[in-house]
Every structure is written in C-alpha cells, then in structure tokens.
Amino acid sequence: MQWQIVLALAIAIPIIIFPAVFIWYMNIKGLRESIRKAREQQQIRETELRKEEKVHELAHTGWQYIDAYLSSSVEGTNGRRTTEDASHN
C-alpha cells in the first residue's frame, strides 16, 4: 500500500468508529440506569408490601383482641348485657 492510502485509513477509521462506539456507550449506560431504577422500584414495592402485611397482621390481631375482650365480658349473660354490666364500663 502506498503511504497516502495508509494515512487516509488512519484518519478515516477513527472518524467512522468513534460515533459508533459513542452510541454503543450511551446504550449500555442507559441500560444500566434503567436496571438500577427497576431494582430501586422493586425494593420500594417489597418494602411497601412488608408494611401492608404488618398492618394487616396487626389489624387482624387487634380484632382478635377485641373479640376476645367482648366475648369474655359477655360470657356470663348468655350474649346479653345487663344494665349492671353497662354501668361498670
């Protein structure tokens, strides 16, 4: 090859390859960013679900406590409250 062709290739190849490499870099960077955001959102959703489970569990436990309290206060009256029971509350 003549030196003119080698010089032309040495100048043309980086000019042609640089935009392709730059676009490839931006695509990879975008993919990494979207994966990171998706993981953050998944962690947020999991945290919210855990909170909802705890609230549900506490609410369920609370109703059990209320049912137990009411059933223990009504046991002696066959399900009916007397005026005497109402005056003690």
Secondary structure, 3 states (H helix, E strand, C coil): CCHHHHHHHHHHHHHHHHHHHHHHHHHHHHHHHHHHHHHHHHHHHHHHHHHHHHHHHHHHHHHHHHHHHHHHHHHHHCCCCCHHHHHHC
